[in-house]
Amino acid sequence: MGTLAAVFAVLVVVIALTGRRLARLYVTAPIAFVAAGVVVGLLGDWALAGEPALVVAEATLALLLFHDAAQVRPRQIGRERGIELRLLLIGLPLTVLAGFGVALGLLPGLSWPMALLLAAALAPTDAGLGAATVLNPVVPVRVRRLLNVESGLNDGLATPVVLVAVAATLDLEGLLRDARPVVDALVEVAVAVLVGAVVGYLGGRAVTASAHHGWSSANARALATLALPIAAYALSGVLGGNGFIAAFVAGTAFAAGTASLSAEEDEGTLRFTESTADLLTFAVWFSFGLVLATTAEHLDWRGVVFAVLSLTVLRMVPVAVSLLGTGFRRPTVAFIGWFGPRGLASLVFALIAHGELPADDQRATVFAVIAVTVLLSVVLHGASADPLAERFGAWVSRERPAAETAAATEPRTRTRMMRT
């Protein structure tokens, strides 16, 4: 493992210092680290299912859940929260249910918990993989904000479903025989929500007070912010709650607690969570590449078909249903439906399942399908982001549709070391 850590550290230095040059060659951070992982993985058996990879995956998920939720500020949602809720509370559940049904019918041999795991793991979106859609000013602010808010919150909403699916896979008979695990799970959720809300909101208010009274520097407040998801995750575990849910709720509560920060005070508050998330993200993409070569034998045409459906029908139809009555025109609905890239959250869920579930054909199939879906998304959404954003922006400029061009708050987006 020491050799693997050294290789990864050298890769981080090289890729981070050549990021702009690589970007000119259309080599993004995910592509670079996945490719490096594949090469290293082919050179030896690194036993990725071990504890270190699981720890990295869990730490990444906790931090990302906090950061993605924290960057969705209340003023960013504003008066339009109804449309965001449609995507999150109608579109996301429909995506999971549709994926669950198709997985059971299309992929033989999957138990219902594994089918649910696959569907839930591939439901969250990663706006970073289609960065041109949330950064390109030709796309209406309202549409960019919808995509950004959805991406920031849907991974947290999918997490409990993934965890239930993993628990059911490990002990399905026990869950069916005894109701106590279900009660225990509800208690875990309740404790996590309470801990996350308290830690996040009080932490946010403390950061706000420190900024208003000049008690600390911006860097010190950013460091304090980085400690909050760690505190929420750890304290929730001590009290019997779920750390991931606590981290997500803490991020949402932190956003509420810092709502009164001025734009200048707010700038840089999340810089350390973002840079730490970048490093952990690199590790996840690298780990994904390490095992990618070993998954090919578990993938057949059915898995490829499911991946294609996941990126198209299973995403676009639920989005279209959730946006009925919003006034958005068909090109807009199609644009929002298409730009639901699958990326980091899906990979982290896959790595957690890879580390916690026993090695068998079902686990290998689920990992392989998630892998090919993410790879297709990296290529297809990455290649289509710029041209489709320009084409959609030109249509909006020409037609001036009322719903799309309504006034909205500019979304707050992550600035990554290398464009994803």
Contacts in CASP RR format, 6 or more apart in sequence:
PFRMAT RR
TARGET T0000
AUTHOR 0000-0000-0000
METHOD contacts of the structure
MODEL  1
MGTLAAVFAVLVVVIALTGRRLARLYVTAPIAFVAAGVVVGLLGDWALAG
EPALVVAEATLALLLFHDAAQVRPRQIGRERGIELRLLLIGLPLTVLAGF
GVALGLLPGLSWPMALLLAAALAPTDAGLGAATVLNPVVPVRVRRLLNVE
SGLNDGLATPVVLVAVAATLDLEGLLRDARPVVDALVEVAVAVLVGAVVG
YLGGRAVTASAHHGWSSANARALATLALPIAAYALSGVLGGNGFIAAFVA
GTAFAAGTASLSAEEDEGTLRFTESTADLLTFAVWFSFGLVLATTAEHLD
WRGVVFAVLSLTVLRMVPVAVSLLGTGFRRPTVAFIGWFGPRGLASLVFA
LIAHGELPADDQRATVFAVIAVTVLLSVVLHGASADPLAERFGAWVSRER
PAAETAAATEPRTRTRMMRT
1 46 0 8 1.000
1 52 0 8 1.000
4 40 0 8 1.000
4 46 0 8 1.000
7 40 0 8 1.000
8 282 0 8 1.000
8 283 0 8 1.000
8 286 0 8 1.000
11 32 0 8 1.000
11 33 0 8 1.000
11 36 0 8 1.000
11 282 0 8 1.000
11 286 0 8 1.000
12 279 0 8 1.000
12 282 0 8 1.000
15 22 0 8 1.000
15 29 0 8 1.000
15 32 0 8 1.000
15 33 0 8 1.000
15 36 0 8 1.000
15 282 0 8 1.000
15 418 0 8 1.000
16 417 0 8 1.000
16 418 0 8 1.000
19 29 0 8 1.000
19 417 0 8 1.000
19 418 0 8 1.000
22 28 0 8 1.000
22 32 0 8 1.000
22 418 0 8 1.000
23 418 0 8 1.000
23 419 0 8 1.000
28 378 0 8 1.000
28 382 0 8 1.000
28 418 0 8 1.000
28 419 0 8 1.000
28 420 0 8 1.000
29 281 0 8 1.000
29 282 0 8 1.000
29 285 0 8 1.000
29 416 0 8 1.000
29 417 0 8 1.000
29 418 0 8 1.000
29 419 0 8 1.000
29 420 0 8 1.000
30 129 0 8 1.000
30 285 0 8 1.000
30 343 0 8 1.000
30 378 0 8 1.000
30 420 0 8 1.000
31 378 0 8 1.000
32 418 0 8 1.000
33 282 0 8 1.000
33 285 0 8 1.000
33 286 0 8 1.000
33 289 0 8 1.000
34 285 0 8 1.000
34 286 0 8 1.000
34 288 0 8 1.000
34 289 0 8 1.000
34 292 0 8 1.000
34 375 0 8 1.000
34 378 0 8 1.000
35 289 0 8 1.000
36 286 0 8 1.000
36 289 0 8 1.000
37 286 0 8 1.000
37 287 0 8 1.000
37 288 0 8 1.000
37 289 0 8 1.000
37 290 0 8 1.000
37 292 0 8 1.000
38 289 0 8 1.000
38 290 0 8 1.000
38 292 0 8 1.000
38 293 0 8 1.000
40 46 0 8 1.000
40 286 0 8 1.000
40 290 0 8 1.000
41 289 0 8 1.000
41 290 0 8 1.000
41 291 0 8 1.000
41 293 0 8 1.000
42 293 0 8 1.000
46 290 0 8 1.000
48 287 0 8 1.000
48 290 0 8 1.000
48 291 0 8 1.000
48 354 0 8 1.000
49 354 0 8 1.000
49 355 0 8 1.000
49 359 0 8 1.000
50 355 0 8 1.000
53 287 0 8 1.000
53 351 0 8 1.000
53 354 0 8 1.000
53 355 0 8 1.000
54 351 0 8 1.000
54 352 0 8 1.000
54 355 0 8 1.000
54 356 0 8 1.000
56 280 0 8 1.000
56 283 0 8 1.000
56 284 0 8 1.000
56 287 0 8 1.000
56 351 0 8 1.000
57 284 0 8 1.000
57 287 0 8 1.000
57 348 0 8 1.000
57 351 0 8 1.000
57 352 0 8 1.000
57 355 0 8 1.000
58 244 0 8 1.000
58 352 0 8 1.000
59 280 0 8 1.000
60 277 0 8 1.000
60 280 0 8 1.000
60 281 0 8 1.000
60 283 0 8 1.000
60 284 0 8 1.000
60 344 0 8 1.000
60 348 0 8 1.000
61 159 0 8 1.000
61 244 0 8 1.000
61 247 0 8 1.000
61 345 0 8 1.000
61 348 0 8 1.000
61 349 0 8 1.000
61 352 0 8 1.000
62 229 0 8 1.000
62 230 0 8 1.000
62 233 0 8 1.000
62 243 0 8 1.000
62 244 0 8 1.000
62 247 0 8 1.000
63 229 0 8 1.000
63 247 0 8 1.000
63 273 0 8 1.000
63 276 0 8 1.000
63 277 0 8 1.000
63 280 0 8 1.000
64 155 0 8 1.000
64 277 0 8 1.000
64 280 0 8 1.000
64 281 0 8 1.000
64 344 0 8 1.000
64 345 0 8 1.000
64 348 0 8 1.000
65 155 0 8 1.000
65 156 0 8 1.000
65 159 0 8 1.000
65 229 0 8 1.000
65 244 0 8 1.000
65 247 0 8 1.000
65 248 0 8 1.000
65 251 0 8 1.000
66 228 0 8 1.000
66 229 0 8 1.000
66 232 0 8 1.000
66 247 0 8 1.000
66 248 0 8 1.000
66 250 0 8 1.000
66 251 0 8 1.000
66 254 0 8 1.000
66 273 0 8 1.000
67 229 0 8 1.000
67 251 0 8 1.000
67 270 0 8 1.000
67 273 0 8 1.000
67 274 0 8 1.000
67 277 0 8 1.000
67 414 0 8 1.000
68 151 0 8 1.000
68 152 0 8 1.000
68 153 0 8 1.000
68 155 0 8 1.000
68 156 0 8 1.000
69 152 0 8 1.000
69 153 0 8 1.000
69 156 0 8 1.000
69 248 0 8 1.000
69 249 0 8 1.000
69 250 0 8 1.000
69 251 0 8 1.000
69 252 0 8 1.000
69 254 0 8 1.000
69 255 0 8 1.000
70 225 0 8 1.000
70 251 0 8 1.000
70 252 0 8 1.000
70 254 0 8 1.000
70 255 0 8 1.000
70 270 0 8 1.000
70 273 0 8 1.000
71 152 0 8 1.000
71 255 0 8 1.000
71 270 0 8 1.000
71 412 0 8 1.000
71 413 0 8 1.000
71 414 0 8 1.000
72 148 0 8 1.000
72 149 0 8 1.000
72 152 0 8 1.000
72 153 0 8 1.000
72 252 0 8 1.000
72 255 0 8 1.000
72 412 0 8 1.000
73 255 0 8 1.000
73 258 0 8 1.000
73 259 0 8 1.000
73 266 0 8 1.000
73 412 0 8 1.000
74 255 0 8 1.000
74 256 0 8 1.000
74 259 0 8 1.000
75 259 0 8 1.000
75 409 0 8 1.000
76 145 0 8 1.000
76 148 0 8 1.000
76 149 0 8 1.000
76 409 0 8 1.000
76 410 0 8 1.000
76 411 0 8 1.000
76 412 0 8 1.000
77 84 0 8 1.000
77 149 0 8 1.000
77 409 0 8 1.000
78 409 0 8 1.000
80 142 0 8 1.000
80 145 0 8 1.000
80 408 0 8 1.000
83 146 0 8 1.000
83 323 0 8 1.000
83 326 0 8 1.000
84 146 0 8 1.000
84 149 0 8 1.000
84 150 0 8 1.000
84 153 0 8 1.000
86 322 0 8 1.000
86 323 0 8 1.000
86 326 0 8 1.000
87 146 0 8 1.000
87 150 0 8 1.000
87 154 0 8 1.000
87 319 0 8 1.000
87 322 0 8 1.000
87 323 0 8 1.000
87 336 0 8 1.000
88 150 0 8 1.000
88 153 0 8 1.000
88 154 0 8 1.000
88 157 0 8 1.000
90 318 0 8 1.000
90 321 0 8 1.000
90 322 0 8 1.000
91 318 0 8 1.000
91 319 0 8 1.000
91 321 0 8 1.000
91 322 0 8 1.000
92 123 0 8 1.000
92 154 0 8 1.000
92 157 0 8 1.000
92 158 0 8 1.000
92 318 0 8 1.000
94 317 0 8 1.000
94 318 0 8 1.000
94 321 0 8 1.000
94 322 0 8 1.000
95 119 0 8 1.000
95 123 0 8 1.000
95 314 0 8 1.000
95 315 0 8 1.000
95 318 0 8 1.000
96 116 0 8 1.000
96 119 0 8 1.000
96 120 0 8 1.000
96 123 0 8 1.000
96 158 0 8 1.000
96 161 0 8 1.000
97 119 0 8 1.000
98 119 0 8 1.000
98 313 0 8 1.000
98 314 0 8 1.000
98 317 0 8 1.000
98 318 0 8 1.000
99 115 0 8 1.000
99 118 0 8 1.000
99 119 0 8 1.000
99 122 0 8 1.000
99 309 0 8 1.000
99 310 0 8 1.000
99 314 0 8 1.000
100 112 0 8 1.000
100 115 0 8 1.000
100 116 0 8 1.000
100 118 0 8 1.000
100 119 0 8 1.000
101 115 0 8 1.000
101 119 0 8 1.000
102 119 0 8 1.000
102 306 0 8 1.000
102 309 0 8 1.000
102 314 0 8 1.000
103 110 0 8 1.000
103 115 0 8 1.000
103 118 0 8 1.000
103 119 0 8 1.000
103 306 0 8 1.000
104 110 0 8 1.000
104 112 0 8 1.000
104 115 0 8 1.000
106 302 0 8 1.000
106 303 0 8 1.000
106 305 0 8 1.000
106 306 0 8 1.000
107 115 0 8 1.000
107 118 0 8 1.000
107 302 0 8 1.000
107 303 0 8 1.000
107 306 0 8 1.000
107 365 0 8 1.000
107 369 0 8 1.000
108 302 0 8 1.000
109 361 0 8 1.000
109 362 0 8 1.000
109 365 0 8 1.000
110 118 0 8 1.000
110 362 0 8 1.000
110 365 0 8 1.000
110 366 0 8 1.000
111 169 0 8 1.000
111 172 0 8 1.000
111 362 0 8 1.000
112 168 0 8 1.000
113 165 0 8 1.000
113 166 0 8 1.000
113 168 0 8 1.000
113 169 0 8 1.000
113 172 0 8 1.000
114 165 0 8 1.000
114 169 0 8 1.000
114 362 0 8 1.000
114 363 0 8 1.000
114 365 0 8 1.000
114 366 0 8 1.000
116 161 0 8 1.000
116 164 0 8 1.000
116 165 0 8 1.000
116 168 0 8 1.000
117 162 0 8 1.000
117 165 0 8 1.000
117 166 0 8 1.000
117 169 0 8 1.000
117 349 0 8 1.000
117 353 0 8 1.000
117 366 0 8 1.000
118 306 0 8 1.000
118 366 0 8 1.000
118 369 0 8 1.000
118 370 0 8 1.000
120 158 0 8 1.000
120 161 0 8 1.000
120 162 0 8 1.000
120 165 0 8 1.000
120 349 0 8 1.000
121 158 0 8 1.000
121 162 0 8 1.000
121 345 0 8 1.000
121 346 0 8 1.000
121 349 0 8 1.000
121 350 0 8 1.000
121 353 0 8 1.000
121 366 0 8 1.000
121 370 0 8 1.000
122 310 0 8 1.000
122 342 0 8 1.000
122 346 0 8 1.000
122 369 0 8 1.000
122 370 0 8 1.000
122 373 0 8 1.000
123 154 0 8 1.000
123 158 0 8 1.000
123 161 0 8 1.000
124 151 0 8 1.000
124 154 0 8 1.000
124 155 0 8 1.000
124 156 0 8 1.000
124 158 0 8 1.000
124 342 0 8 1.000
124 345 0 8 1.000
124 346 0 8 1.000
125 147 0 8 1.000
125 150 0 8 1.000
125 151 0 8 1.000
125 154 0 8 1.000
125 339 0 8 1.000
125 340 0 8 1.000
125 341 0 8 1.000
125 342 0 8 1.000
125 343 0 8 1.000
126 151 0 8 1.000
126 340 0 8 1.000
126 341 0 8 1.000
126 342 0 8 1.000
126 343 0 8 1.000
126 344 0 8 1.000
126 345 0 8 1.000
126 346 0 8 1.000
126 377 0 8 1.000
126 420 0 8 1.000
127 133 0 8 1.000
127 134 0 8 1.000
127 147 0 8 1.000
127 148 0 8 1.000
127 150 0 8 1.000
127 151 0 8 1.000
127 152 0 8 1.000
127 339 0 8 1.000
127 340 0 8 1.000
127 341 0 8 1.000
127 413 0 8 1.000
128 134 0 8 1.000
128 151 0 8 1.000
128 341 0 8 1.000
128 414 0 8 1.000
128 416 0 8 1.000
128 420 0 8 1.000
129 341 0 8 1.000
129 342 0 8 1.000
129 343 0 8 1.000
129 377 0 8 1.000
129 378 0 8 1.000
129 381 0 8 1.000
129 382 0 8 1.000
129 385 0 8 1.000
129 420 0 8 1.000
130 339 0 8 1.000
130 341 0 8 1.000
130 381 0 8 1.000
130 382 0 8 1.000
130 385 0 8 1.000
130 420 0 8 1.000
131 385 0 8 1.000
131 413 0 8 1.000
131 419 0 8 1.000
131 420 0 8 1.000
132 382 0 8 1.000
132 385 0 8 1.000
132 386 0 8 1.000
132 389 0 8 1.000
133 139 0 8 1.000
133 143 0 8 1.000
133 144 0 8 1.000
133 147 0 8 1.000
133 335 0 8 1.000
133 339 0 8 1.000
133 385 0 8 1.000
133 388 0 8 1.000
133 389 0 8 1.000
134 144 0 8 1.000
134 147 0 8 1.000
134 148 0 8 1.000
134 411 0 8 1.000
134 413 0 8 1.000
135 144 0 8 1.000
135 413 0 8 1.000
136 144 0 8 1.000
136 386 0 8 1.000
136 389 0 8 1.000
136 390 0 8 1.000
138 389 0 8 1.000
138 390 0 8 1.000
138 392 0 8 1.000
138 393 0 8 1.000
138 394 0 8 1.000
138 396 0 8 1.000
138 397 0 8 1.000
139 389 0 8 1.000
139 392 0 8 1.000
139 393 0 8 1.000
139 396 0 8 1.000
140 393 0 8 1.000
140 396 0 8 1.000
140 404 0 8 1.000
140 405 0 8 1.000
140 408 0 8 1.000
141 408 0 8 1.000
141 409 0 8 1.000
141 410 0 8 1.000
141 411 0 8 1.000
142 403 0 8 1.000
142 404 0 8 1.000
142 405 0 8 1.000
142 406 0 8 1.000
142 408 0 8 1.000
143 332 0 8 1.000
143 335 0 8 1.000
143 336 0 8 1.000
143 404 0 8 1.000
144 410 0 8 1.000
144 411 0 8 1.000
145 408 0 8 1.000
145 409 0 8 1.000
145 410 0 8 1.000
145 411 0 8 1.000
146 336 0 8 1.000
147 336 0 8 1.000
147 339 0 8 1.000
147 340 0 8 1.000
147 411 0 8 1.000
148 411 0 8 1.000
148 412 0 8 1.000
148 413 0 8 1.000
149 411 0 8 1.000
151 340 0 8 1.000
153 252 0 8 1.000
155 248 0 8 1.000
155 345 0 8 1.000
156 244 0 8 1.000
156 245 0 8 1.000
156 248 0 8 1.000
158 345 0 8 1.000
158 349 0 8 1.000
159 244 0 8 1.000
159 245 0 8 1.000
159 248 0 8 1.000
160 189 0 8 1.000
160 242 0 8 1.000
160 245 0 8 1.000
162 349 0 8 1.000
162 352 0 8 1.000
162 353 0 8 1.000
163 242 0 8 1.000
163 244 0 8 1.000
164 185 0 8 1.000
166 352 0 8 1.000
166 353 0 8 1.000
166 356 0 8 1.000
166 357 0 8 1.000
167 175 0 8 1.000
167 181 0 8 1.000
167 185 0 8 1.000
168 175 0 8 1.000
169 357 0 8 1.000
169 362 0 8 1.000
170 356 0 8 1.000
170 357 0 8 1.000
171 181 0 8 1.000
174 181 0 8 1.000
175 181 0 8 1.000
175 182 0 8 1.000
187 240 0 8 1.000
187 241 0 8 1.000
188 240 0 8 1.000
188 241 0 8 1.000
188 242 0 8 1.000
188 245 0 8 1.000
189 241 0 8 1.000
189 242 0 8 1.000
189 245 0 8 1.000
191 236 0 8 1.000
191 239 0 8 1.000
191 240 0 8 1.000
191 241 0 8 1.000
191 242 0 8 1.000
191 246 0 8 1.000
192 236 0 8 1.000
192 241 0 8 1.000
192 242 0 8 1.000
192 243 0 8 1.000
192 244 0 8 1.000
192 245 0 8 1.000
192 246 0 8 1.000
192 249 0 8 1.000
193 245 0 8 1.000
193 246 0 8 1.000
193 249 0 8 1.000
195 232 0 8 1.000
195 235 0 8 1.000
195 236 0 8 1.000
195 239 0 8 1.000
195 241 0 8 1.000
195 246 0 8 1.000
195 249 0 8 1.000
195 250 0 8 1.000
196 232 0 8 1.000
196 236 0 8 1.000
196 245 0 8 1.000
196 246 0 8 1.000
196 247 0 8 1.000
196 249 0 8 1.000
196 250 0 8 1.000
196 251 0 8 1.000
196 253 0 8 1.000
197 249 0 8 1.000
197 250 0 8 1.000
197 253 0 8 1.000
198 253 0 8 1.000
199 228 0 8 1.000
199 231 0 8 1.000
199 232 0 8 1.000
199 235 0 8 1.000
199 246 0 8 1.000
199 250 0 8 1.000
199 253 0 8 1.000
200 228 0 8 1.000
200 232 0 8 1.000
200 249 0 8 1.000
200 250 0 8 1.000
200 251 0 8 1.000
200 253 0 8 1.000
200 254 0 8 1.000
200 257 0 8 1.000
201 253 0 8 1.000
201 254 0 8 1.000
201 256 0 8 1.000
201 257 0 8 1.000
203 224 0 8 1.000
203 228 0 8 1.000
203 254 0 8 1.000
203 257 0 8 1.000
204 225 0 8 1.000
204 228 0 8 1.000
204 253 0 8 1.000
204 254 0 8 1.000
204 257 0 8 1.000
204 258 0 8 1.000
205 257 0 8 1.000
205 258 0 8 1.000
206 224 0 8 1.000
207 221 0 8 1.000
207 224 0 8 1.000
207 225 0 8 1.000
207 254 0 8 1.000
207 258 0 8 1.000
207 261 0 8 1.000
207 269 0 8 1.000
208 257 0 8 1.000
208 258 0 8 1.000
208 260 0 8 1.000
208 261 0 8 1.000
208 265 0 8 1.000
209 215 0 8 1.000
210 216 0 8 1.000
210 220 0 8 1.000
210 221 0 8 1.000
210 224 0 8 1.000
211 221 0 8 1.000
211 261 0 8 1.000
211 265 0 8 1.000
212 265 0 8 1.000
216 224 0 8 1.000
218 265 0 8 1.000
218 267 0 8 1.000
218 268 0 8 1.000
218 269 0 8 1.000
221 269 0 8 1.000
222 268 0 8 1.000
222 269 0 8 1.000
222 270 0 8 1.000
222 271 0 8 1.000
222 272 0 8 1.000
222 273 0 8 1.000
223 272 0 8 1.000
225 254 0 8 1.000
225 269 0 8 1.000
225 270 0 8 1.000
225 272 0 8 1.000
225 273 0 8 1.000
226 272 0 8 1.000
226 273 0 8 1.000
226 276 0 8 1.000
228 250 0 8 1.000
228 251 0 8 1.000
228 254 0 8 1.000
229 247 0 8 1.000
229 250 0 8 1.000
229 251 0 8 1.000
229 273 0 8 1.000
231 250 0 8 1.000
232 243 0 8 1.000
232 246 0 8 1.000
232 247 0 8 1.000
232 249 0 8 1.000
232 250 0 8 1.000
233 243 0 8 1.000
233 244 0 8 1.000
233 246 0 8 1.000
233 247 0 8 1.000
235 246 0 8 1.000
236 242 0 8 1.000
236 243 0 8 1.000
236 245 0 8 1.000
236 246 0 8 1.000
237 243 0 8 1.000
237 246 0 8 1.000
258 266 0 8 1.000
258 269 0 8 1.000
261 269 0 8 1.000
274 414 0 8 1.000
274 415 0 8 1.000
274 416 0 8 1.000
275 417 0 8 1.000
278 416 0 8 1.000
278 417 0 8 1.000
281 344 0 8 1.000
284 344 0 8 1.000
284 347 0 8 1.000
284 348 0 8 1.000
284 351 0 8 1.000
285 344 0 8 1.000
285 347 0 8 1.000
287 351 0 8 1.000
288 347 0 8 1.000
288 350 0 8 1.000
288 351 0 8 1.000
288 371 0 8 1.000
288 374 0 8 1.000
291 354 0 8 1.000
291 367 0 8 1.000
292 371 0 8 1.000
295 364 0 8 1.000
295 367 0 8 1.000
295 368 0 8 1.000
295 371 0 8 1.000
296 368 0 8 1.000
298 361 0 8 1.000
298 364 0 8 1.000
298 365 0 8 1.000
298 367 0 8 1.000
298 368 0 8 1.000
299 365 0 8 1.000
299 368 0 8 1.000
299 369 0 8 1.000
299 371 0 8 1.000
299 372 0 8 1.000
303 365 0 8 1.000
303 368 0 8 1.000
303 369 0 8 1.000
303 372 0 8 1.000
304 372 0 8 1.000
306 369 0 8 1.000
306 373 0 8 1.000
307 369 0 8 1.000
307 372 0 8 1.000
307 373 0 8 1.000
307 376 0 8 1.000
308 376 0 8 1.000
310 342 0 8 1.000
310 373 0 8 1.000
311 340 0 8 1.000
311 342 0 8 1.000
311 373 0 8 1.000
311 376 0 8 1.000
311 377 0 8 1.000
311 380 0 8 1.000
312 338 0 8 1.000
315 337 0 8 1.000
315 338 0 8 1.000
315 340 0 8 1.000
316 334 0 8 1.000
316 337 0 8 1.000
316 338 0 8 1.000
319 333 0 8 1.000
319 336 0 8 1.000
319 337 0 8 1.000
320 333 0 8 1.000
320 337 0 8 1.000
323 333 0 8 1.000
323 336 0 8 1.000
326 403 0 8 1.000
327 402 0 8 1.000
327 403 0 8 1.000
328 336 0 8 1.000
328 401 0 8 1.000
328 403 0 8 1.000
328 404 0 8 1.000
329 399 0 8 1.000
329 401 0 8 1.000
329 403 0 8 1.000
329 404 0 8 1.000
331 392 0 8 1.000
331 395 0 8 1.000
332 392 0 8 1.000
332 401 0 8 1.000
332 403 0 8 1.000
332 404 0 8 1.000
335 388 0 8 1.000
335 392 0 8 1.000
338 381 0 8 1.000
338 384 0 8 1.000
338 388 0 8 1.000
339 381 0 8 1.000
339 385 0 8 1.000
339 388 0 8 1.000
340 377 0 8 1.000
340 381 0 8 1.000
341 377 0 8 1.000
341 378 0 8 1.000
341 381 0 8 1.000
341 382 0 8 1.000
342 370 0 8 1.000
342 373 0 8 1.000
342 374 0 8 1.000
342 377 0 8 1.000
343 374 0 8 1.000
343 377 0 8 1.000
343 378 0 8 1.000
346 370 0 8 1.000
346 373 0 8 1.000
346 374 0 8 1.000
347 370 0 8 1.000
347 374 0 8 1.000
349 370 0 8 1.000
350 366 0 8 1.000
350 367 0 8 1.000
350 370 0 8 1.000
350 371 0 8 1.000
353 363 0 8 1.000
353 366 0 8 1.000
353 367 0 8 1.000
354 363 0 8 1.000
354 367 0 8 1.000
357 363 0 8 1.000
396 404 0 8 1.000
396 405 0 8 1.000
END
